[in-house]
């Protein structure tokens, strides 16, 4: 069985920043390619942007609290997100 991986707080934050970086790239491209003063965006796109940022901030706050409470700082045990599913045991009848 795979054991839970322990990573530093910096590794965790760097890993969780990837979706935020992609989001920033998308927004910068929207600004770059729009010639108008206004940018039109669908409600779904805006909701996805908000969700991405909310997830990052929630995970960061949780990991930050965990890192501060850990006496082995700066190393904190951070579970993978989304939680890895362990395979169900098969019963043999």
Secondary structure, 3 states (H helix, E strand, C coil): CCCCCCEEHHHHHHHHCHHHHHHHHHHHHHHHHCCCCCCCCCHHHHHHHHHHHHHHHHHHHHHHHHHHHCCCCCEECCCCCCCCCCCCCCCCC
